[in-house]
């Protein structure tokens, strides 16, 4: 049980940090991409409306 409470090994630190950041960066990129497409689609829809 004591192994669970040890400080993490420094040799695995950077790799674990990268694996923690990849999903976050992917999520942020997808949100940015979807918002960008939604904004462009809204702009085209709004520009083709005739008042």
C-alpha positions in Angstrom: 0.0 0.0 0.0 2.9 2.4 0.6 3.7 2.4 -3.1 0.5 4.3 -3.8 1.6 7.2 -1.6 5.1 7.6 -2.9 6.0 10.7 -4.9 5.8 10.1 -8.6 9.1 9.1 -10.3 10.6 12.1 -12.1 11.5 10.0 -15.1 7.8 9.6 -16.0 6.8 13.1 -15.1 7.1 14.8 -18.6 5.4 11.9 -20.3 2.5 11.9 -17.9 2.1 15.7 -18.3 2.0 15.3 -22.1 -0.7 12.6 -21.9 -2.7 14.9 -19.5 -2.4 17.8 -21.9 -3.2 16.1 -25.2 -6.9 15.5 -24.4 -7.3 19.1 -23.1 -5.6 20.5 -26.2 -7.7 18.3 -28.5 -10.9 19.4 -26.7 -9.9 23.1 -27.0 -9.1 22.7 -30.7 -12.4 21.0 -31.4 -14.3 23.7 -29.6 -12.4 26.4 -31.5 -13.1 24.5 -34.8 -16.8 24.1 -34.1 -17.2 27.7 -33.0 -15.4 28.9 -36.1 -17.6 26.9 -38.5 -20.7 27.9 -36.6 -19.7 31.6 -36.9 -19.0 31.3 -40.6 -22.2 29.5 -41.2 -24.2 32.1 -39.3 -22.4 34.9 -41.2 -23.4 33.3 -44.6 -26.9 32.7 -43.4 -27.3 36.2 -42.1 -25.7 37.8 -45.2 -28.2 36.0 -47.5 -31.3 37.1 -45.6 -33.3 39.7 -47.5 -35.0 42.3 -45.4 
